């Protein structure tokens, strides 16, 4: 039970990190596009 909860937490952290990375990449792409 605890193992599945911790895996859900790590999956949530991973998805949050992926979202932040995607946001940073899109921001860089937007800056390159504007230049």
JOSULQUI-V378280 format. One record per pair of residues at least 4 apart in sequence whose ideal C-beta (glycine too) atoms are under 6 Angstrom apart, sorted by the first residue. I is the first residue (numbers start at 0). J is the second residue. D is the distance in Angstrom with one decimal. If there is no record, write none. Layout:
BEGIN
<<I | J | D> <I | J | D>>
END
This chain:
BEGIN
none
END
